[in-house]
């Protein structure tokens, strides 16, 4: 009897085992899955959706192609009924009742995994139809109490994504007779909250985001998960890995951020996997076949190095016969720079349009006029907008951007020594700057690729077809209370146009325009503090960096060192600045500019402090002269202090030479500012104790020698022309 009871219990246990462990189901074949989506227009978001679907080999059928969208605007009012109508029509054509249909939005959706995982999780839900779930109820909050409760998870239905068998979905949409502008969400919600219909259709919600992740109301739950060369969105609240990520409602910026990575767009193992896809190569084209580009240049404030900007514009490696220029200049101060550029180079370009400071055109209107120059030109394919404070270091920048084949793309520009760039990785709630999690890595080049970002300024390339269609409005630079540049980006985003920034190459930088004064002849000379990199490129000799590395320093006399320091431009600007100031000393012994009022060995000169250049000159000595001093005179460390720094003028009929003397310095710097044999004859410096002379000073080269005791010296006569030198008595 006991054996019989044990045997019976064992048989009962075996019969209950499938119920205890769960009945093993046959997996749904992947070929049984069909993805349906509605896309009346092929936006950047739609292309991203298709790319992610193709990555995982989903079979996608697009509904509504070519139709006008009448489904309303989700951001302001309910809508979406057009999607239900299109779905109902598409389901009517499907004969296989066991076909599994995934109906999903596309403009703001990316796949994070493939059909196999999706179908497995669908089966595990043990219902015939599974809807995405949301934290927030919409559009009718009065229906909240009618929603079934879950012990854990999200309660409310989201219409942006659902999966189910064709037969059940047909039953679900059979009663649809609404308008295209009616709410699809409300239609499905009323079916779901009706117990009888919910049971009949066999609907449940993916309440723990195993299949669908709706971002609205759940941003704090979602993080990126990098693993084994793939990127997923992980829901940390439920510890799930959703197959589909949906930027529903006002979460477009967040889905754009996630879409920079999911699915494997950028990984730590591979870097950018899509940067070389769908390119528009220009190599091999004849010059006449290059896309025609209108370059819009905008001068809206006093800006340093404007002449350098135009020099770089000329050097762009792009056929000038395929370039047209639109130049807007609001600053009278820069008129001479613009006029000089056009006088010498206007004929090289296909066409030029100039709007000057006296035409009364405001900055916003000028931007629209620039766009119009491209819009109204049937040959124009791109508009390249460049503010005057942009430093285009990469001569291939225009070609590189065009080859990326995007509707809107910008080169990443930085400011040296700062985390400032011409893009924002995120936005705050009020539409201003916020730092994205990956911003620093992108700026510092630890993550390289193409990045869909919410804000770009200063320089960008936009396709003309976009300007003529989505961006054809005249109020592009107006949006709520935002500044014009932020308003422009908001309008671009609202049209579904992705703004990409590329850090795949070193493109250049943006100048600082803070504290830029225009009260000098050559104001750029004063930029050593605000824009030190640009100042160096403009004014420091190209071979300066070779002084130490290649020993490009000469020793013409004992303890006298000769090395390149200034460019020709620096020399010319210093001379012209001093002549423009014009208050040369008379060369007499009485000199009220110096302490004591008496100069023992006077020269015809202008002191740096007379032109308010003493701080800049000290910075120059500290940055560029002090390192050489410390190398050539071992053990001596200078702070580059000086009482006297000045530009001397030698002329045969004024003061041709200087008698033998010692300098009131520990060491002296003497820089030749013009060229012997070209600008003057004669001149030079003779060190009497060593019977050693330098009679052919090189323009831009500096002589460095001890000042007191050992290096008694004289200035040799200038026999014709005018000779200029910059002298500094360092560490008096």
Secondary structure, DSSP 8 states (H G I E B T S, - for coil): -HHHHHHHHHHHHHHHHHHHH--------GGGEEEEEE-SS--HHHHHHHHHHHHTT--EEEE-TT----S--TTTS--BHHHHHHHHHHHHT---TT-EEEEE--TTEEE-S-HHHHHHHHHHTTSSEEEEEESS--S-GGGGGGS---SSS--EEEEEEEEEEHHHHHHHHTT----TTSBHHHHHHHHHTSHHHHHHHTEEEETT-SSEEE-TT-GGGEEEEEETTEEEEEETTTTEE-SEEE--TT-HHHHHHHHTTTTTTEETTTEESSTTSS----TT--GGGS-EEEEEEEE-S--TTHHHHHHHHHT-SS-GGGEEEEEEE--GGGHHHHHHHHHHHGGGSSEEEEE-TTS---HHHHHHHHHHHHHT-TTEEEEEEEETTEEE--TTHHHHHHHTT-SEEEE--B-TTSS-BSEESEE-TTSSEE--TTHHHHHTTSS-SEEEESEE-SEEEEEHHHHHTTT--TTTT--TT--HHHHHHHHHHHTT--EEEE-SS--EEE---TT---SSSSGGGGTTTTTHHHHHHHHB-TTTTHHHHS---EEEETTEEEEE-B-HHHHHHHHHHHHHH-----S-SB-TTSTTSB-TT--SEEEGGGGT-HHHHHHHIIIIIHHHHHHHSTT------EEEEEEEEEETTTB--EEEE--SSSEEEEEE-S-BTTTEEE--EEETTTTEEE-S--TTEEEEEE-STT--EEE--EEEEEEEEEEEEE--
